[in-house]
Amino acid sequence: MRRTLFAAVAAGLLLSGFTTPAQAAPTREQHCVGLIGKGQAPEVTCAATADAPELKAAAAAGTPLMTWYDNGHFDTGRGSYTWVGYYGTCDRSGYSVDLTQEITWWNHRISSWQVHGECREGSMWHNADADIQFWNGNVASVGEYFGWKFEDHVEGFHITSGW
């Protein structure tokens, strides 16, 4: 009994020494690329500048789908996030992301976005009115497009090539 208990405690200590701490969320001013598959959590790479080599390498691993900006009118001054897909550009089934679960540091901060490739339209959900809004193309200002109560309240997206 004593050996079993000692072995269990020793194994627990050994395993706990190899666990990695949760990755800290990037600062608001950082720029990130998130490689995402359908139904898979993103692999995120961040850097201090939007043209950093590591971001270019991360973006090359997938197909650009959408870029979010912390400021309106596609201003990168406070950060950007480019969403790239494992499976190519959008099709009719599209891609989805839930910011409240997968990219929490971008929850409630998107002020504008641009779409790429065949990703032309979709829906976004937000907490301002707890509903879904549909959109088509680039949105230079969430507040101007959907109303100011939606500015910085985006919680997720579904993007497609067309409904």
C-alpha positions as CSV (number, residue, x, y, z in Angstrom):
1,M,0.0,0.0,0.0
2,R,2.8,2.4,0.9
3,R,4.7,1.7,-2.3
4,T,1.5,2.2,-4.4
5,L,0.8,5.6,-2.7
6,F,4.4,6.7,-3.1
7,A,4.4,5.6,-6.8
8,A,1.2,7.6,-7.4
9,V,2.5,10.7,-5.7
10,A,5.8,10.5,-7.5
11,A,4.0,10.0,-10.9
12,G,1.8,13.0,-10.1
13,L,4.8,15.2,-9.3
14,L,6.7,14.0,-12.4
15,L,3.8,14.7,-14.7
16,S,3.1,18.1,-13.1
17,G,6.7,19.1,-13.9
18,F,6.0,18.6,-17.6
19,T,2.8,20.5,-18.0
20,T,3.0,23.8,-19.8
21,P,1.3,26.9,-18.4
22,A,-1.6,28.4,-20.4
23,Q,-0.4,30.8,-23.1
24,A,-0.9,34.4,-22.1
25,A,-3.2,36.5,-24.3
26,P,-1.3,38.9,-26.6
27,T,-1.4,42.5,-25.7
28,R,-4.0,44.7,-27.5
29,E,-1.4,46.3,-29.7
30,Q,-0.2,43.0,-31.2
31,H,-0.9,41.6,-34.6
32,C,-1.9,37.9,-34.9
33,V,-2.5,35.3,-37.5
34,G,-4.8,32.4,-36.5
35,L,-4.8,29.2,-38.6
36,I,-8.1,27.5,-38.2
37,G,-9.8,24.4,-39.6
38,K,-13.5,23.5,-39.6
39,G,-14.3,22.6,-36.1
40,Q,-10.7,23.0,-34.8
41,A,-9.3,25.6,-32.4
42,P,-6.9,28.0,-34.1
43,E,-3.1,27.9,-34.0
44,V,-2.2,31.5,-33.2
45,T,1.0,33.4,-33.9
46,C,1.4,37.0,-32.7
47,A,4.0,39.7,-33.2
48,A,4.5,43.4,-32.4
49,T,4.2,44.5,-36.0
50,A,1.8,43.4,-38.8
51,D,4.7,42.7,-41.2
52,A,6.7,40.5,-38.9
53,P,8.4,37.5,-40.6
54,E,6.7,35.0,-38.2
55,L,3.3,36.3,-39.2
56,K,4.1,36.0,-42.9
57,A,5.2,32.4,-42.3
58,A,2.0,31.6,-40.2
59,A,-0.2,33.2,-42.9
60,A,1.5,31.1,-45.6
61,A,0.3,27.9,-43.9
62,G,-3.3,28.6,-44.9
63,T,-5.6,30.6,-47.1
64,P,-6.6,34.1,-45.9
65,L,-10.2,34.3,-44.9
66,M,-10.7,37.5,-43.0
67,T,-8.8,40.3,-41.1
68,W,-10.2,42.0,-38.0
69,Y,-9.1,45.4,-36.8
70,D,-9.3,46.9,-33.3
71,N,-9.9,50.3,-34.9
72,G,-12.4,51.3,-37.5
73,H,-11.6,51.8,-41.2
74,F,-9.1,49.0,-41.2
75,D,-6.6,50.9,-39.0
76,T,-4.0,48.6,-37.6
77,G,-2.8,51.0,-34.9
78,R,-4.3,49.0,-32.0
79,G,-3.9,45.5,-33.4
80,S,-5.1,43.2,-36.1
81,Y,-6.0,39.5,-36.5
82,T,-5.9,37.7,-39.8
83,W,-7.9,34.5,-39.8
84,V,-6.5,31.9,-42.3
85,G,-8.0,28.5,-43.1
86,Y,-6.5,25.0,-43.3
87,Y,-8.9,24.0,-46.1
88,G,-8.6,26.8,-48.5
89,T,-10.9,29.7,-49.1
90,C,-14.6,29.8,-48.1
91,D,-17.2,27.6,-49.7
92,R,-20.9,27.4,-49.0
93,S,-20.4,25.7,-45.7
94,G,-17.8,28.3,-44.6
95,Y,-15.8,28.6,-41.4
96,S,-17.0,29.7,-37.9
97,V,-15.2,31.1,-34.9
98,D,-16.5,31.8,-31.4
99,L,-14.5,34.5,-29.8
100,T,-15.9,33.8,-26.4
101,Q,-14.2,30.4,-26.5
102,E,-11.4,30.3,-29.0
103,I,-9.9,33.8,-29.3
104,T,-11.0,35.4,-26.1
105,W,-8.7,38.4,-26.3
106,W,-10.5,39.5,-29.5
107,N,-13.9,39.1,-27.9
108,H,-15.6,42.6,-27.8
109,R,-12.9,44.5,-29.6
110,I,-13.5,44.2,-33.4
111,S,-14.3,47.6,-35.0
112,S,-13.8,46.7,-38.7
113,W,-13.0,43.8,-40.9
114,Q,-11.9,42.9,-44.5
115,V,-12.7,39.6,-46.2
116,H,-10.4,37.7,-48.5
117,G,-10.7,35.2,-51.4
118,E,-14.1,33.7,-51.8
119,C,-15.2,34.7,-48.2
120,R,-17.7,37.3,-49.2
121,E,-20.6,37.2,-46.7
122,G,-21.7,35.7,-43.4
123,S,-23.1,36.4,-40.1
124,M,-21.8,37.7,-36.8
125,W,-23.2,37.5,-33.4
126,H,-22.8,40.0,-30.6
127,N,-24.0,40.7,-27.1
128,A,-25.5,44.2,-27.6
129,D,-28.9,42.7,-28.5
130,A,-28.1,39.0,-28.3
131,D,-28.9,38.4,-32.0
132,I,-27.3,37.6,-35.3
133,Q,-26.5,40.2,-37.9
134,F,-25.8,39.3,-41.6
135,W,-23.3,41.2,-43.7
136,N,-21.7,41.2,-47.1
137,G,-18.1,42.2,-47.9
138,N,-15.8,44.4,-45.9
139,V,-17.2,46.4,-43.0
140,A,-15.2,49.6,-42.4
141,S,-17.0,50.5,-39.2
142,V,-19.1,48.1,-37.2
143,G,-20.8,51.1,-35.5
144,E,-21.7,52.7,-38.8
145,Y,-22.8,49.5,-40.4
146,F,-24.8,47.9,-37.6
147,G,-25.4,50.8,-35.2
148,W,-23.1,52.1,-32.4
149,K,-24.4,49.7,-29.8
150,F,-22.7,46.9,-31.7
151,E,-19.3,48.6,-31.8
152,D,-16.8,46.3,-30.0
153,H,-19.5,43.8,-29.2
154,V,-18.7,41.1,-31.8
155,E,-18.5,37.6,-30.2
156,G,-18.2,35.4,-33.3
157,F,-18.4,34.9,-37.0
158,H,-19.6,32.5,-39.7
159,I,-18.2,33.3,-43.1
160,T,-19.1,31.7,-46.4
161,S,-18.7,32.1,-50.2
162,G,-22.4,32.9,-50.3
163,W,-25.7,31.6,-48.9
